[in-house]
Amino acid sequence: MGEGKTLSTERVFPSPKKNMDCLHTKFLNVDFKNPVIAASGTYGYGREYENLYPLEKLGGISVKGTTLLPKPGNPVPRIAETPSGMLNSIGLENPGIDAFINNELPDLQKKDIAVILNISGNTPEQYGEIAAKASLQPGVDIIEVNISCPNVKQGGAAFGTSKEAAFAVTKAVREATNLPVMVKLSPNVTKITEIAKACEDAGADGLSLINTLLGMRIDVKTRRPILANVMGGLSGPAIFPVAVRMVYETARAVKIPICGMGGISTAEDALEIMMAGAQTFQIGAAIFADAYAPLKIAEDLSEWCRINGVKNISEIIGVCK
Ligand SMILES: Cc1cc2nc3c(=O)[nH]c(=O)nc-3n(C[C@H](O)[C@H](O)[C@H](O)COP(=O)(O)O)c2cc1C
């Protein structure tokens, strides 16, 4: 990192209190003490991690994808290893929006951390209904709209693969809530900028990208797919260059702010995605390899700012031309 030196990872966490003011960020009008956010589906509601460190060390948490009704998810096996990453087909297992509001939100709300509600639906109306429910009480800071879900009325293609469908979902959520709306884009498209612009035109306040890349593995002994669902989403370091490219392209195509993600596992990766144009970023698969990864990245970023004389991390957003 700075001056060609990588910082040591042999440290004890949580480490002694350091001044990390250089990481303070305002994103979608919400205060983030640092730009590090736990990615949806990889951190639950943070409960398991609270035993390791205070969640307040993170800037934000994007909770598990939430649907109108509880979802049991896909049959197992639903995880497969891949070189430098993993495939998952969890199938949005979650307790539904009412259980989230009653059982998870009250605890999250008490913490000094930005709460991002990641929502999924089968129709634009469902997305709108979830957003409306979430807006009825305090606690949620941002709604993140996962448009990588099948559009049941249009043959099952993901909303995020058509600009018309992406527009319709964004509009439905926009009309249902006054909370900031951030639409999470799918990378499984030919032109991500077209979809990004459709979401901006429909009233999105921000965008997050990328979701997982569609993939598949086969067990050569059984000659059958490894995942019970046949296909799944690829995440982890393997997808990082795709994420950087898509953030870079999108940041040049829209005026609304971007939360970047996809394969980030070090502070250098975080710097790269921010230099490509992201204001904040999410860490997903890296948390499975190291539960402390988000904390290490935040600390290394603040150290990088100190070494490089950067007063606030926002100075580097989009500097790569
Ligand atoms: C096990 C698992 C579950 C996920 N669940 C969701 C989800 O519920 N909603 C969503 O929008 N993205 C979900 N994602 C995608 C991640 O939030 C993230 O966009 C993706 O994994 C890329 O980032 P990463 O490479 O840092 O993991 C999931 C990813 C994984 C690995």
The ligand as a Tripos MOL2 file, in Angstrom:
@<TRIPOS>MOLECULE
LIG
   31    33     1     0     0
SMALL
NO_CHARGES

@<TRIPOS>ATOM
      1 C1        -23.9820  -16.0710    0.4760 C.3       1 LIG1
      2 C2        -24.3700  -14.8080   -0.2230 C.ar      1 LIG1
      3 C3        -25.6670  -14.3030   -0.0720 C.ar      1 LIG1
      4 C4        -26.0570  -13.1280   -0.7380 C.ar      1 LIG1
      5 N1        -27.3190  -12.6290   -0.5540 N.ar      1 LIG1
      6 C5        -27.6670  -11.4430   -1.1440 C.ar      1 LIG1
      7 C6        -28.9450  -10.8620   -0.8960 C.ar      1 LIG1
      8 O1        -29.7520  -11.3730   -0.1300 O.2       1 LIG1
      9 N2        -29.2530   -9.6930   -1.5390 N.ar      1 LIG1
     10 C7        -28.3570   -9.0700   -2.3790 C.ar      1 LIG1
     11 O2        -28.6670   -8.0020   -2.9300 O.2       1 LIG1
     12 N3        -27.1260   -9.5960   -2.6090 N.ar      1 LIG1
     13 C8        -26.7630  -10.7430   -2.0020 C.ar      1 LIG1
     14 N4        -25.5100  -11.2560   -2.2030 N.ar      1 LIG1
     15 C9        -24.5600  -10.5190   -3.0730 C.3       1 LIG1
     16 C10       -23.5900   -9.6820   -2.2480 C.3       1 LIG1
     17 O3        -24.2680   -8.7330   -1.4530 O.3       1 LIG1
     18 C11       -22.5730   -8.9630   -3.1620 C.3       1 LIG1
     19 O4        -23.2500   -8.1110   -4.0570 O.3       1 LIG1
     20 C12       -21.7580   -9.9570   -3.9910 C.3       1 LIG1
     21 O5        -21.4500  -11.1260   -3.2550 O.3       1 LIG1
     22 C13       -20.4520   -9.3390   -4.5080 C.3       1 LIG1
     23 O6        -19.6180   -8.8980   -3.4550 O.3       1 LIG1
     24 P1        -18.4510   -9.8330   -2.8010 P.3       1 LIG1
     25 O7        -17.6430  -10.3690   -3.9390 O.co2     1 LIG1
     26 O8        -17.6900   -8.8890   -1.9080 O.co2     1 LIG1
     27 O9        -19.1400  -10.9210   -2.0510 O.co2     1 LIG1
     28 C14       -25.1030  -12.4370   -1.5690 C.ar      1 LIG1
     29 C15       -23.8090  -12.9570   -1.7010 C.ar      1 LIG1
     30 C16       -23.4280  -14.1120   -1.0390 C.ar      1 LIG1
     31 C17       -22.0110  -14.5980   -1.2010 C.3       1 LIG1
@<TRIPOS>BOND
     1     1     2 1
     2     2     3 ar
     3     2    30 ar
     4     3     4 ar
     5     4     5 ar
     6     4    28 ar
     7     5     6 ar
     8     6     7 ar
     9     6    13 1
    10     7     8 2
    11     7     9 ar
    12     9    10 ar
    13    10    11 2
    14    10    12 ar
    15    12    13 ar
    16    13    14 ar
    17    14    15 1
    18    14    28 ar
    19    15    16 1
    20    16    17 1
    21    16    18 1
    22    18    19 1
    23    18    20 1
    24    20    21 1
    25    20    22 1
    26    22    23 1
    27    23    24 1
    28    24    25 2
    29    24    26 1
    30    24    27 1
    31    28    29 ar
    32    29    30 ar
    33    30    31 1
@<TRIPOS>SUBSTRUCTURE
     1 LIG1         1 GROUP 0 **** ****
